[in-house]
Amino acid sequence: MKTEQSYGQLTDNELLRCVTDNDELAFNELFARYRNRLLAYLLKVTRSQEIAEEMVLDIFIKIWNGRTGMPGIEHPEAFLFTVARNKAFDFLRQVKKSRRQQAALWERLQENQADPADKELMRGSLEATIRKAASQLSPQRKIAFLLSRDHDLTYEQIAEKLQLSTNTVRNHIAAALQIIRSHIPPGLDIIILLISLIP
């Protein structure tokens, strides 16, 4: 019979097999092993302890509820962070639909800067960085990116306006974001997730 201490010696795959067999102690160990890491990752995106905590709990609730399908997962760590990443993008897509949520997220991103002038300076600096990077894009990529970011057009709307396929527009914007990412200063990596959300 396994003790709580012995679960700590199991590999992630062994834990997952135990979880599949309805082993709650194995599930508790998996949660303890990854909770803080997933929370730290999601906190970078949401900038909200409460929202990040809810996401982590939701991830593990879904794992427990879907435990019968767990044996097919070969790399538990990669799986968990993929689920967390999908949660992060779901969150950002939801933020994009709400100007109020965008403003709240922007405030959380800068909550360590008490001076409003500093906040505005940071935002202006970031905007200048994005514009400078965008100016180096090919004309079609630049137009596609700005139509998405500044005019909030969907890929389909941009495709119709530029007479391109939706896939071509998607590729243009993905390439534009990759180039812009390379211009974002270290420490502001999360901002790249927001540059197409905050006007």
FILO-719804 format. One record per residue (C-alpha): residue number from 1; residue in three letters; chain; x, y, z. Coordinates in Angstrom, 1 decimal, m for minus. Example, Ala and Ser with C-alpha at 12.3 -4.5 7.8 and 13.67 -1.06 7.14 Angstrom:
BEGIN
@pos:1 code:ala unit:A xx:12.3 yy:m4.5 zz:7.8;
@pos:2 code:ser unit:A xx:13.7 yy:m1.1 zz:7.1;
This chain:
BEGIN
@pos:1 code:met unit:A xx:0.0 yy:0.0 zz:0.0;
@pos:2 code:lys unit:A xx:1.4 yy:3.4 zz:m1.0;
@pos:3 code:thr unit:A xx:1.8 yy:6.2 zz:1.5;
@pos:4 code:glu unit:A xx:1.6 yy:9.9 zz:0.7;
@pos:5 code:gln unit:A xx:5.4 yy:10.0 zz:0.9;
@pos:6 code:ser unit:A xx:5.8 yy:7.2 zz:m1.6;
@pos:7 code:tyr unit:A xx:3.7 yy:9.1 zz:m4.2;
@pos:8 code:gly unit:A xx:6.3 yy:11.8 zz:m4.3;
@pos:9 code:gln unit:A xx:8.8 yy:9.2 zz:m5.6;
@pos:10 code:leu unit:A xx:6.6 yy:8.3 zz:m8.6;
@pos:11 code:thr unit:A xx:7.2 yy:9.7 zz:m12.1;
@pos:12 code:asp unit:A xx:4.6 yy:11.9 zz:m13.7;
@pos:13 code:asn unit:A xx:3.5 yy:9.0 zz:m15.9;
@pos:14 code:glu unit:A xx:3.2 yy:6.7 zz:m13.0;
@pos:15 code:leu unit:A xx:1.1 yy:9.2 zz:m11.2;
@pos:16 code:leu unit:A xx:m1.1 yy:9.6 zz:m14.2;
@pos:17 code:arg unit:A xx:m1.7 yy:5.9 zz:m14.4;
@pos:18 code:cys unit:A xx:m2.7 yy:5.9 zz:m10.7;
@pos:19 code:val unit:A xx:m5.1 yy:8.8 zz:m11.3;
@pos:20 code:thr unit:A xx:m6.7 yy:6.8 zz:m14.1;
@pos:21 code:asp unit:A xx:m7.4 yy:4.1 zz:m11.5;
@pos:22 code:asn unit:A xx:m9.3 yy:6.7 zz:m9.4;
@pos:23 code:asp unit:A xx:m6.4 yy:7.1 zz:m7.0;
@pos:24 code:glu unit:A xx:m7.1 yy:10.4 zz:m5.2;
@pos:25 code:leu unit:A xx:m3.7 yy:10.5 zz:m3.4;
@pos:26 code:ala unit:A xx:m2.0 yy:10.3 zz:m6.7;
@pos:27 code:phe unit:A xx:m4.2 yy:13.1 zz:m8.0;
@pos:28 code:asn unit:A xx:m3.3 yy:15.2 zz:m4.9;
@pos:29 code:glu unit:A xx:0.4 yy:14.6 zz:m5.6;
@pos:30 code:leu unit:A xx:0.1 yy:15.6 zz:m9.3;
@pos:31 code:phe unit:A xx:m1.8 yy:18.8 zz:m8.1;
@pos:32 code:ala unit:A xx:0.9 yy:19.6 zz:m5.6;
@pos:33 code:arg unit:A xx:3.7 yy:19.0 zz:m8.1;
@pos:34 code:tyr unit:A xx:2.3 yy:21.3 zz:m10.8;
@pos:35 code:arg unit:A xx:0.0 yy:23.8 zz:m9.1;
@pos:36 code:asn unit:A xx:2.5 yy:26.5 zz:m8.4;
@pos:37 code:arg unit:A xx:4.2 yy:26.2 zz:m11.8;
@pos:38 code:leu unit:A xx:0.9 yy:26.5 zz:m13.7;
@pos:39 code:leu unit:A xx:m0.2 yy:29.3 zz:m11.4;
@pos:40 code:ala unit:A xx:3.0 yy:31.3 zz:m12.1;
@pos:41 code:tyr unit:A xx:2.5 yy:30.8 zz:m15.8;
@pos:42 code:leu unit:A xx:m1.1 yy:31.9 zz:m15.8;
@pos:43 code:leu unit:A xx:m0.4 yy:34.7 zz:m13.5;
@pos:44 code:lys unit:A xx:1.9 yy:36.2 zz:m16.1;
@pos:45 code:val unit:A xx:m1.0 yy:36.3 zz:m18.5;
@pos:46 code:thr unit:A xx:m3.9 yy:37.3 zz:m16.3;
@pos:47 code:arg unit:A xx:m2.0 yy:39.5 zz:m13.8;
@pos:48 code:ser unit:A xx:m4.7 yy:38.3 zz:m11.4;
@pos:49 code:gln unit:A xx:m4.1 yy:35.9 zz:m8.6;
@pos:50 code:glu unit:A xx:m7.8 yy:35.1 zz:m8.3;
@pos:51 code:ile unit:A xx:m8.3 yy:34.4 zz:m12.1;
@pos:52 code:ala unit:A xx:m5.1 yy:32.4 zz:m12.3;
@pos:53 code:glu unit:A xx:m6.1 yy:30.3 zz:m9.3;
@pos:54 code:glu unit:A xx:m9.5 yy:29.6 zz:m10.9;
@pos:55 code:met unit:A xx:m7.8 yy:28.5 zz:m14.1;
@pos:56 code:val unit:A xx:m5.5 yy:26.1 zz:m12.3;
@pos:57 code:leu unit:A xx:m8.4 yy:24.6 zz:m10.4;
@pos:58 code:asp unit:A xx:m10.4 yy:24.3 zz:m13.6;
@pos:59 code:ile unit:A xx:m7.5 yy:22.5 zz:m15.3;
@pos:60 code:phe unit:A xx:m7.3 yy:19.9 zz:m12.5;
@pos:61 code:ile unit:A xx:m11.0 yy:19.4 zz:m12.2;
@pos:62 code:lys unit:A xx:m11.1 yy:18.6 zz:m15.9;
@pos:63 code:ile unit:A xx:m8.2 yy:16.2 zz:m15.5;
@pos:64 code:trp unit:A xx:m10.0 yy:14.4 zz:m12.7;
@pos:65 code:asn unit:A xx:m13.3 yy:14.3 zz:m14.6;
@pos:66 code:gly unit:A xx:m11.6 yy:13.1 zz:m17.7;
@pos:67 code:arg unit:A xx:m9.1 yy:10.7 zz:m16.0;
@pos:68 code:thr unit:A xx:m10.3 yy:7.7 zz:m18.0;
@pos:69 code:gly unit:A xx:m8.6 yy:9.2 zz:m21.0;
@pos:70 code:met unit:A xx:m5.3 yy:9.9 zz:m19.3;
@pos:71 code:pro unit:A xx:m3.4 yy:6.7 zz:m20.2;
@pos:72 code:gly unit:A xx:m2.8 yy:7.9 zz:m23.8;
@pos:73 code:ile unit:A xx:m0.8 yy:11.0 zz:m22.5;
@pos:74 code:glu unit:A xx:2.9 yy:10.3 zz:m22.9;
@pos:75 code:his unit:A xx:4.2 yy:13.6 zz:m21.6;
@pos:76 code:pro unit:A xx:2.1 yy:14.8 zz:m18.7;
@pos:77 code:glu unit:A xx:4.1 yy:18.0 zz:m18.1;
@pos:78 code:ala unit:A xx:3.8 yy:19.1 zz:m21.8;
@pos:79 code:phe unit:A xx:0.1 yy:18.2 zz:m21.6;
@pos:80 code:leu unit:A xx:m0.6 yy:20.3 zz:m18.5;
@pos:81 code:phe unit:A xx:1.2 yy:23.3 zz:m19.9;
@pos:82 code:thr unit:A xx:m0.7 yy:22.9 zz:m23.2;
@pos:83 code:val unit:A xx:m4.0 yy:23.0 zz:m21.4;
@pos:84 code:ala unit:A xx:m2.8 yy:26.0 zz:m19.4;
@pos:85 code:arg unit:A xx:m1.7 yy:27.8 zz:m22.6;
@pos:86 code:asn unit:A xx:m5.1 yy:27.1 zz:m24.1;
@pos:87 code:lys unit:A xx:m6.7 yy:28.6 zz:m21.0;
@pos:88 code:ala unit:A xx:m4.5 yy:31.6 zz:m21.4;
@pos:89 code:phe unit:A xx:m5.6 yy:32.2 zz:m25.0;
@pos:90 code:asp unit:A xx:m9.2 yy:31.6 zz:m24.1;
@pos:91 code:phe unit:A xx:m8.8 yy:34.3 zz:m21.5;
@pos:92 code:leu unit:A xx:m7.2 yy:36.7 zz:m24.0;
@pos:93 code:arg unit:A xx:m9.9 yy:36.1 zz:m26.5;
@pos:94 code:gln unit:A xx:m12.5 yy:36.9 zz:m23.9;
@pos:95 code:val unit:A xx:m10.5 yy:40.1 zz:m23.0;
@pos:96 code:lys unit:A xx:m10.5 yy:41.1 zz:m26.7;
@pos:97 code:lys unit:A xx:m14.3 yy:41.2 zz:m26.6;
@pos:98 code:ser unit:A xx:m14.5 yy:43.6 zz:m23.7;
@pos:99 code:arg unit:A xx:m12.8 yy:47.1 zz:m23.6;
@pos:100 code:arg unit:A xx:m13.5 yy:47.1 zz:m19.8;
@pos:101 code:gln unit:A xx:m11.5 yy:43.9 zz:m19.4;
@pos:102 code:gln unit:A xx:m8.7 yy:45.2 zz:m21.6;
@pos:103 code:ala unit:A xx:m8.4 yy:48.3 zz:m19.4;
@pos:104 code:ala unit:A xx:m8.5 yy:46.2 zz:m16.3;
@pos:105 code:leu unit:A xx:m5.8 yy:43.9 zz:m17.6;
@pos:106 code:trp unit:A xx:m3.6 yy:46.9 zz:m18.7;
@pos:107 code:glu unit:A xx:m3.9 yy:48.3 zz:m15.2;
@pos:108 code:arg unit:A xx:m2.9 yy:45.0 zz:m13.6;
@pos:109 code:leu unit:A xx:0.1 yy:44.8 zz:m16.0;
@pos:110 code:gln unit:A xx:1.3 yy:48.1 zz:m14.6;
@pos:111 code:glu unit:A xx:0.1 yy:47.9 zz:m11.0;
@pos:112 code:asn unit:A xx:3.7 yy:48.2 zz:m9.8;
@pos:113 code:gln unit:A xx:4.0 yy:51.7 zz:m11.3;
@pos:114 code:ala unit:A xx:2.1 yy:54.0 zz:m9.0;
@pos:115 code:asp unit:A xx:2.8 yy:57.2 zz:m11.0;
@pos:116 code:pro unit:A xx:0.2 yy:57.6 zz:m13.8;
@pos:117 code:ala unit:A xx:2.8 yy:59.5 zz:m15.8;
@pos:118 code:asp unit:A xx:5.0 yy:56.5 zz:m15.6;
@pos:119 code:lys unit:A xx:2.2 yy:54.3 zz:m16.8;
@pos:120 code:glu unit:A xx:1.5 yy:56.5 zz:m19.7;
@pos:121 code:leu unit:A xx:5.2 yy:56.6 zz:m20.5;
@pos:122 code:met unit:A xx:5.4 yy:52.9 zz:m20.5;
@pos:123 code:arg unit:A xx:2.4 yy:52.5 zz:m22.7;
@pos:124 code:gly unit:A xx:3.7 yy:55.1 zz:m25.1;
@pos:125 code:ser unit:A xx:7.1 yy:53.5 zz:m25.2;
@pos:126 code:leu unit:A xx:5.6 yy:50.1 zz:m26.0;
@pos:127 code:glu unit:A xx:3.4 yy:51.7 zz:m28.7;
@pos:128 code:ala unit:A xx:6.4 yy:53.3 zz:m30.3;
@pos:129 code:thr unit:A xx:8.2 yy:50.0 zz:m30.2;
@pos:130 code:ile unit:A xx:5.3 yy:48.2 zz:m31.9;
@pos:131 code:arg unit:A xx:5.0 yy:50.9 zz:m34.5;
@pos:132 code:lys unit:A xx:8.7 yy:50.9 zz:m35.3;
@pos:133 code:ala unit:A xx:8.7 yy:47.1 zz:m35.7;
@pos:134 code:ala unit:A xx:5.5 yy:47.3 zz:m37.8;
@pos:135 code:ser unit:A xx:7.2 yy:49.8 zz:m40.1;
@pos:136 code:gln unit:A xx:9.7 yy:47.1 zz:m41.0;
@pos:137 code:leu unit:A xx:7.1 yy:44.6 zz:m42.2;
@pos:138 code:ser unit:A xx:6.3 yy:44.1 zz:m45.8;
@pos:139 code:pro unit:A xx:3.5 yy:46.4 zz:m47.0;
@pos:140 code:gln unit:A xx:0.9 yy:43.6 zz:m47.1;
@pos:141 code:arg unit:A xx:1.9 yy:42.2 zz:m43.7;
@pos:142 code:lys unit:A xx:1.8 yy:45.6 zz:m42.2;
@pos:143 code:ile unit:A xx:m1.7 yy:46.4 zz:m43.6;
@pos:144 code:ala unit:A xx:m3.0 yy:43.0 zz:m42.4;
@pos:145 code:phe unit:A xx:m1.5 yy:43.5 zz:m38.9;
@pos:146 code:leu unit:A xx:m2.8 yy:47.1 zz:m38.5;
@pos:147 code:leu unit:A xx:m6.3 yy:46.2 zz:m39.8;
@pos:148 code:ser unit:A xx:m6.4 yy:43.5 zz:m37.1;
@pos:149 code:arg unit:A xx:m5.0 yy:45.6 zz:m34.3;
@pos:150 code:asp unit:A xx:m6.2 yy:49.1 zz:m35.0;
@pos:151 code:his unit:A xx:m9.5 yy:48.3 zz:m36.7;
@pos:152 code:asp unit:A xx:m10.4 yy:45.1 zz:m34.9;
@pos:153 code:leu unit:A xx:m11.2 yy:43.3 zz:m38.2;
@pos:154 code:thr unit:A xx:m11.4 yy:39.5 zz:m38.3;
@pos:155 code:tyr unit:A xx:m9.2 yy:37.5 zz:m40.6;
@pos:156 code:glu unit:A xx:m12.2 yy:37.0 zz:m42.9;
@pos:157 code:gln unit:A xx:m12.9 yy:40.7 zz:m43.1;
@pos:158 code:ile unit:A xx:m9.2 yy:41.5 zz:m43.8;
@pos:159 code:ala unit:A xx:m9.1 yy:38.7 zz:m46.4;
@pos:160 code:glu unit:A xx:m12.1 yy:40.3 zz:m48.2;
@pos:161 code:lys unit:A xx:m10.6 yy:43.8 zz:m48.0;
@pos:162 code:leu unit:A xx:m7.2 yy:42.7 zz:m49.3;
@pos:163 code:gln unit:A xx:m8.5 yy:40.1 zz:m51.7;
@pos:164 code:leu unit:A xx:m6.5 yy:37.4 zz:m50.1;
@pos:165 code:ser unit:A xx:m7.3 yy:34.0 zz:m48.6;
@pos:166 code:thr unit:A xx:m8.0 yy:33.7 zz:m44.9;
@pos:167 code:asn unit:A xx:m5.0 yy:31.4 zz:m44.5;
@pos:168 code:thr unit:A xx:m2.7 yy:34.0 zz:m46.1;
@pos:169 code:val unit:A xx:m4.0 yy:36.7 zz:m43.8;
@pos:170 code:arg unit:A xx:m3.5 yy:34.4 zz:m40.8;
@pos:171 code:asn unit:A xx:0.1 yy:33.7 zz:m41.9;
@pos:172 code:his unit:A xx:0.8 yy:37.4 zz:m42.5;
@pos:173 code:ile unit:A xx:m0.3 yy:38.3 zz:m39.0;
@pos:174 code:ala unit:A xx:1.5 yy:35.3 zz:m37.4;
@pos:175 code:ala unit:A xx:4.7 yy:36.4 zz:m39.2;
@pos:176 code:ala unit:A xx:4.1 yy:40.0 zz:m38.2;
@pos:177 code:leu unit:A xx:3.7 yy:39.1 zz:m34.5;
@pos:178 code:gln unit:A xx:6.9 yy:37.0 zz:m34.6;
@pos:179 code:ile unit:A xx:8.9 yy:40.0 zz:m36.0;
@pos:180 code:ile unit:A xx:7.4 yy:42.4 zz:m33.5;
@pos:181 code:arg unit:A xx:8.1 yy:39.9 zz:m30.6;
@pos:182 code:ser unit:A xx:11.8 yy:40.2 zz:m31.4;
@pos:183 code:his unit:A xx:11.6 yy:44.0 zz:m30.8;
@pos:184 code:ile unit:A xx:9.9 yy:43.7 zz:m27.4;
@pos:185 code:pro unit:A xx:12.4 yy:44.4 zz:m24.6;
@pos:186 code:pro unit:A xx:13.2 yy:41.5 zz:m22.2;
@pos:187 code:gly unit:A xx:10.8 yy:41.3 zz:m19.3;
@pos:188 code:leu unit:A xx:7.8 yy:42.4 zz:m21.4;
@pos:189 code:asp unit:A xx:7.3 yy:39.1 zz:m23.1;
@pos:190 code:ile unit:A xx:3.7 yy:38.9 zz:m21.9;
@pos:191 code:ile unit:A xx:3.0 yy:42.2 zz:m23.8;
@pos:192 code:ile unit:A xx:3.3 yy:40.3 zz:m27.1;
@pos:193 code:leu unit:A xx:0.1 yy:38.5 zz:m26.2;
@pos:194 code:leu unit:A xx:m1.7 yy:41.8 zz:m25.8;
@pos:195 code:ile unit:A xx:m0.4 yy:43.9 zz:m28.7;
@pos:196 code:ser unit:A xx:m3.3 yy:42.9 zz:m30.9;
@pos:197 code:leu unit:A xx:m5.8 yy:43.4 zz:m28.0;
@pos:198 code:ile unit:A xx:m5.1 yy:46.9 zz:m26.6;
@pos:199 code:pro unit:A xx:m5.8 yy:49.7 zz:m29.0;
